[in-house]
Amino acid sequence: MGRPSKNSGSIFTSRELALAGGLTLRNFTLLHEEGVAPPAMGTGRGRGSHRTYDSPALAQAALIGALQMAGFELLVAARLAEAFAEEARLTHGRLFSNIQTYLQSPYNPRPGYRPWTFSPDDQVDDDFWVHNRLIDSVVEYRSGVAMRGDMVIDIADHKYVLTEYHDVKVKIHSPVSGGLPASPDYRIVGRGSGVQIVPITDEVDSLDFAEDSVSAARFKALEQDYLAARENAVTRVRVNVSLAIRSAFDRVADDRSRSVA
């Protein structure tokens, strides 16, 4: 792993997002034409070189590339990544890279303290910024290694999409079923540009399960459908989302280091 370059800020070009996802620039341009690319920060309307992106967009590109590497069509991968990224923006602000675990024991020799010199300009909520600090700190940052708590997408028969967490045995809470081994999230319907990513929450009339017993029963039946599909799948695809994002950070940081070497 190279050291952070002078260009280690969290503003990225189209080329860097393509690099993060292992995509060609042509495919990345296609994502923009289809309206499923990670959202740009800049307002340029020309080719991709005029657009700029932030760290959450970089993470979304990483997930697109990981899903495509797992065998999904580009547009299907982009639609599913878009659904997860949008949900993450509403709940956590960004897709879960799990990079913050490196600030804790046993990775950080001083848990509770940042393993770099404090500055009032620290951007600890920006995962790429944290990544750049970690690779030049006392923390033993490990490229390409799964970590406990990594977010994992588990897809049964290219249709039923569930999530779980790597090496975590605690069950995931359901509002109607108690603890589940994985969280049912989406169904993939169709292919290509006509694909639809259908959230499980859209398949019931109400999420007020205390008041709407019919929706509660329907939601519980849907959860069981997802889990049965997972158990009886002919094929299951497992994508470590967090590791894909950290690996994308690695590629971009290394590329920037080489550019100023």
Salt bridges, closest charged atoms under 4 A:
GLU16 OE2 - ARG256 NE 2.67
GLU73 OE2 - ARG191 NH2 2.76
GLU82 OE1 - ARG79 NH1 3.52
GLU86 OE1 - ARG89 NH2 3.29
ASP122 OD2 - ARG114 NH1 2.86
ASP127 OD1 - ARG94 NE 3.09
ASP136 OD1 - ARG3 NE 3.26
ASP150 OD1 - ARG246 NH1 2.84
ASP154 OD2 - ARG230 NE 2.89
ASP154 OD2 - ARG236 NH2 2.51
GLU164 OE1 - ARG230 NH2 2.58
GLU203 OE2 - ARG187 NE 3.00
GLU203 OE1 - ARG218 NH2 3.90
ASP250 OD1 - HIS131 NE2 2.72
ASP255 OD2 - ARG15 NH2 2.54
ASP255 OD1 - ARG258 NH2 3.99
